[in-house]
């Protein structure tokens, strides 16, 4: 079985797309978590 560079490149495109989507979802979830903590800290500061 012979592996050609073009075949490897074609196979890597879906993997790159999946990795990109995964990173976008992870960053979005992290942003929401950070925003929630920031809002909680503001409420605590105002109550003191």
Phi and psi restraints in degrees (range 20) as a CNS / XPLOR table:
assign (resid 1 and name C) (resid 2 and name N)
       (resid 2 and name CA) (resid 2 and name C) 1.0 -106.0 20.0 2
assign (resid 2 and name N) (resid 2 and name CA)
       (resid 2 and name C) (resid 3 and name N) 1.0 132.8 20.0 2
assign (resid 2 and name C) (resid 3 and name N)
       (resid 3 and name CA) (resid 3 and name C) 1.0 -102.2 20.0 2
assign (resid 3 and name N) (resid 3 and name CA)
       (resid 3 and name C) (resid 4 and name N) 1.0 125.6 20.0 2
assign (resid 3 and name C) (resid 4 and name N)
       (resid 4 and name CA) (resid 4 and name C) 1.0 -102.1 20.0 2
assign (resid 4 and name N) (resid 4 and name CA)
       (resid 4 and name C) (resid 5 and name N) 1.0 145.9 20.0 2
assign (resid 4 and name C) (resid 5 and name N)
       (resid 5 and name CA) (resid 5 and name C) 1.0 -58.4 20.0 2
assign (resid 5 and name N) (resid 5 and name CA)
       (resid 5 and name C) (resid 6 and name N) 1.0 -37.6 20.0 2
assign (resid 5 and name C) (resid 6 and name N)
       (resid 6 and name CA) (resid 6 and name C) 1.0 -64.5 20.0 2
assign (resid 6 and name N) (resid 6 and name CA)
       (resid 6 and name C) (resid 7 and name N) 1.0 -37.6 20.0 2
assign (resid 6 and name C) (resid 7 and name N)
       (resid 7 and name CA) (resid 7 and name C) 1.0 -65.0 20.0 2
assign (resid 7 and name N) (resid 7 and name CA)
       (resid 7 and name C) (resid 8 and name N) 1.0 -39.9 20.0 2
assign (resid 7 and name C) (resid 8 and name N)
       (resid 8 and name CA) (resid 8 and name C) 1.0 -65.2 20.0 2
assign (resid 8 and name N) (resid 8 and name CA)
       (resid 8 and name C) (resid 9 and name N) 1.0 -41.7 20.0 2
assign (resid 8 and name C) (resid 9 and name N)
       (resid 9 and name CA) (resid 9 and name C) 1.0 -63.8 20.0 2
assign (resid 9 and name N) (resid 9 and name CA)
       (resid 9 and name C) (resid 10 and name N) 1.0 -41.6 20.0 2
assign (resid 9 and name C) (resid 10 and name N)
       (resid 10 and name CA) (resid 10 and name C) 1.0 -65.7 20.0 2
assign (resid 10 and name N) (resid 10 and name CA)
       (resid 10 and name C) (resid 11 and name N) 1.0 -37.0 20.0 2
assign (resid 10 and name C) (resid 11 and name N)
       (resid 11 and name CA) (resid 11 and name C) 1.0 -72.1 20.0 2
assign (resid 11 and name N) (resid 11 and name CA)
       (resid 11 and name C) (resid 12 and name N) 1.0 -26.2 20.0 2
assign (resid 11 and name C) (resid 12 and name N)
       (resid 12 and name CA) (resid 12 and name C) 1.0 -80.6 20.0 2
assign (resid 12 and name N) (resid 12 and name CA)
       (resid 12 and name C) (resid 13 and name N) 1.0 -17.9 20.0 2
assign (resid 12 and name C) (resid 13 and name N)
       (resid 13 and name CA) (resid 13 and name C) 1.0 -62.3 20.0 2
assign (resid 13 and name N) (resid 13 and name CA)
       (resid 13 and name C) (resid 14 and name N) 1.0 -50.8 20.0 2
assign (resid 13 and name C) (resid 14 and name N)
       (resid 14 and name CA) (resid 14 and name C) 1.0 -62.4 20.0 2
assign (resid 14 and name N) (resid 14 and name CA)
       (resid 14 and name C) (resid 15 and name N) 1.0 -34.4 20.0 2
assign (resid 14 and name C) (resid 15 and name N)
       (resid 15 and name CA) (resid 15 and name C) 1.0 -64.8 20.0 2
assign (resid 15 and name N) (resid 15 and name CA)
       (resid 15 and name C) (resid 16 and name N) 1.0 -41.3 20.0 2
assign (resid 15 and name C) (resid 16 and name N)
       (resid 16 and name CA) (resid 16 and name C) 1.0 -65.4 20.0 2
assign (resid 16 and name N) (resid 16 and name CA)
       (resid 16 and name C) (resid 17 and name N) 1.0 -39.5 20.0 2
assign (resid 16 and name C) (resid 17 and name N)
       (resid 17 and name CA) (resid 17 and name C) 1.0 -64.5 20.0 2
assign (resid 17 and name N) (resid 17 and name CA)
       (resid 17 and name C) (resid 18 and name N) 1.0 -44.6 20.0 2
assign (resid 17 and name C) (resid 18 and name N)
       (resid 18 and name CA) (resid 18 and name C) 1.0 -63.0 20.0 2
assign (resid 18 and name N) (resid 18 and name CA)
       (resid 18 and name C) (resid 19 and name N) 1.0 -42.6 20.0 2
assign (resid 18 and name C) (resid 19 and name N)
       (resid 19 and name CA) (resid 19 and name C) 1.0 -63.5 20.0 2
assign (resid 19 and name N) (resid 19 and name CA)
       (resid 19 and name C) (resid 20 and name N) 1.0 -38.9 20.0 2
assign (resid 19 and name C) (resid 20 and name N)
       (resid 20 and name CA) (resid 20 and name C) 1.0 -65.3 20.0 2
assign (resid 20 and name N) (resid 20 and name CA)
       (resid 20 and name C) (resid 21 and name N) 1.0 -46.8 20.0 2
assign (resid 20 and name C) (resid 21 and name N)
       (resid 21 and name CA) (resid 21 and name C) 1.0 -62.3 20.0 2
assign (resid 21 and name N) (resid 21 and name CA)
       (resid 21 and name C) (resid 22 and name N) 1.0 -42.0 20.0 2
assign (resid 21 and name C) (resid 22 and name N)
       (resid 22 and name CA) (resid 22 and name C) 1.0 -60.7 20.0 2
assign (resid 22 and name N) (resid 22 and name CA)
       (resid 22 and name C) (resid 23 and name N) 1.0 -43.5 20.0 2
assign (resid 22 and name C) (resid 23 and name N)
       (resid 23 and name CA) (resid 23 and name C) 1.0 -67.7 20.0 2
assign (resid 23 and name N) (resid 23 and name CA)
       (resid 23 and name C) (resid 24 and name N) 1.0 -36.2 20.0 2
assign (resid 23 and name C) (resid 24 and name N)
       (resid 24 and name CA) (resid 24 and name C) 1.0 -64.0 20.0 2
assign (resid 24 and name N) (resid 24 and name CA)
       (resid 24 and name C) (resid 25 and name N) 1.0 -43.9 20.0 2
assign (resid 24 and name C) (resid 25 and name N)
       (resid 25 and name CA) (resid 25 and name C) 1.0 -63.8 20.0 2
assign (resid 25 and name N) (resid 25 and name CA)
       (resid 25 and name C) (resid 26 and name N) 1.0 -44.7 20.0 2
assign (resid 25 and name C) (resid 26 and name N)
       (resid 26 and name CA) (resid 26 and name C) 1.0 -61.3 20.0 2
assign (resid 26 and name N) (resid 26 and name CA)
       (resid 26 and name C) (resid 27 and name N) 1.0 -44.0 20.0 2
assign (resid 26 and name C) (resid 27 and name N)
       (resid 27 and name CA) (resid 27 and name C) 1.0 -65.9 20.0 2
assign (resid 27 and name N) (resid 27 and name CA)
       (resid 27 and name C) (resid 28 and name N) 1.0 -37.8 20.0 2
assign (resid 27 and name C) (resid 28 and name N)
       (resid 28 and name CA) (resid 28 and name C) 1.0 -64.1 20.0 2
assign (resid 28 and name N) (resid 28 and name CA)
       (resid 28 and name C) (resid 29 and name N) 1.0 -43.9 20.0 2
assign (resid 28 and name C) (resid 29 and name N)
       (resid 29 and name CA) (resid 29 and name C) 1.0 -63.9 20.0 2
assign (resid 29 and name N) (resid 29 and name CA)
       (resid 29 and name C) (resid 30 and name N) 1.0 -40.2 20.0 2
assign (resid 29 and name C) (resid 30 and name N)
       (resid 30 and name CA) (resid 30 and name C) 1.0 -64.6 20.0 2
assign (resid 30 and name N) (resid 30 and name CA)
       (resid 30 and name C) (resid 31 and name N) 1.0 -42.3 20.0 2
assign (resid 30 and name C) (resid 31 and name N)
       (resid 31 and name CA) (resid 31 and name C) 1.0 -60.5 20.0 2
assign (resid 31 and name N) (resid 31 and name CA)
       (resid 31 and name C) (resid 32 and name N) 1.0 -41.8 20.0 2
assign (resid 31 and name C) (resid 32 and name N)
       (resid 32 and name CA) (resid 32 and name C) 1.0 -64.6 20.0 2
assign (resid 32 and name N) (resid 32 and name CA)
       (resid 32 and name C) (resid 33 and name N) 1.0 -39.9 20.0 2
assign (resid 32 and name C) (resid 33 and name N)
       (resid 33 and name CA) (resid 33 and name C) 1.0 -65.7 20.0 2
assign (resid 33 and name N) (resid 33 and name CA)
       (resid 33 and name C) (resid 34 and name N) 1.0 -42.7 20.0 2
assign (resid 33 and name C) (resid 34 and name N)
       (resid 34 and name CA) (resid 34 and name C) 1.0 -65.7 20.0 2
assign (resid 34 and name N) (resid 34 and name CA)
       (resid 34 and name C) (resid 35 and name N) 1.0 -41.9 20.0 2
assign (resid 34 and name C) (resid 35 and name N)
       (resid 35 and name CA) (resid 35 and name C) 1.0 -63.6 20.0 2
assign (resid 35 and name N) (resid 35 and name CA)
       (resid 35 and name C) (resid 36 and name N) 1.0 -40.0 20.0 2
assign (resid 35 and name C) (resid 36 and name N)
       (resid 36 and name CA) (resid 36 and name C) 1.0 -63.8 20.0 2
assign (resid 36 and name N) (resid 36 and name CA)
       (resid 36 and name C) (resid 37 and name N) 1.0 -41.7 20.0 2
assign (resid 36 and name C) (resid 37 and name N)
       (resid 37 and name CA) (resid 37 and name C) 1.0 -65.8 20.0 2
assign (resid 37 and name N) (resid 37 and name CA)
       (resid 37 and name C) (resid 38 and name N) 1.0 -39.1 20.0 2
assign (resid 37 and name C) (resid 38 and name N)
       (resid 38 and name CA) (resid 38 and name C) 1.0 -65.0 20.0 2
assign (resid 38 and name N) (resid 38 and name CA)
       (resid 38 and name C) (resid 39 and name N) 1.0 -41.2 20.0 2
assign (resid 38 and name C) (resid 39 and name N)
       (resid 39 and name CA) (resid 39 and name C) 1.0 -67.7 20.0 2
assign (resid 39 and name N) (resid 39 and name CA)
       (resid 39 and name C) (resid 40 and name N) 1.0 -37.7 20.0 2
assign (resid 39 and name C) (resid 40 and name N)
       (resid 40 and name CA) (resid 40 and name C) 1.0 -65.0 20.0 2
assign (resid 40 and name N) (resid 40 and name CA)
       (resid 40 and name C) (resid 41 and name N) 1.0 -41.4 20.0 2
assign (resid 40 and name C) (resid 41 and name N)
       (resid 41 and name CA) (resid 41 and name C) 1.0 -65.8 20.0 2
assign (resid 41 and name N) (resid 41 and name CA)
       (resid 41 and name C) (resid 42 and name N) 1.0 -36.1 20.0 2
assign (resid 41 and name C) (resid 42 and name N)
       (resid 42 and name CA) (resid 42 and name C) 1.0 -65.8 20.0 2
assign (resid 42 and name N) (resid 42 and name CA)
       (resid 42 and name C) (resid 43 and name N) 1.0 -40.5 20.0 2
assign (resid 42 and name C) (resid 43 and name N)
       (resid 43 and name CA) (resid 43 and name C) 1.0 -65.4 20.0 2
assign (resid 43 and name N) (resid 43 and name CA)
       (resid 43 and name C) (resid 44 and name N) 1.0 -38.8 20.0 2
assign (resid 43 and name C) (resid 44 and name N)
       (resid 44 and name CA) (resid 44 and name C) 1.0 -66.6 20.0 2
assign (resid 44 and name N) (resid 44 and name CA)
       (resid 44 and name C) (resid 45 and name N) 1.0 -41.6 20.0 2
assign (resid 44 and name C) (resid 45 and name N)
       (resid 45 and name CA) (resid 45 and name C) 1.0 -65.0 20.0 2
assign (resid 45 and name N) (resid 45 and name CA)
       (resid 45 and name C) (resid 46 and name N) 1.0 -39.3 20.0 2
assign (resid 45 and name C) (resid 46 and name N)
       (resid 46 and name CA) (resid 46 and name C) 1.0 -69.9 20.0 2
assign (resid 46 and name N) (resid 46 and name CA)
       (resid 46 and name C) (resid 47 and name N) 1.0 -32.0 20.0 2
assign (resid 46 and name C) (resid 47 and name N)
       (resid 47 and name CA) (resid 47 and name C) 1.0 -74.9 20.0 2
assign (resid 47 and name N) (resid 47 and name CA)
       (resid 47 and name C) (resid 48 and name N) 1.0 -16.6 20.0 2
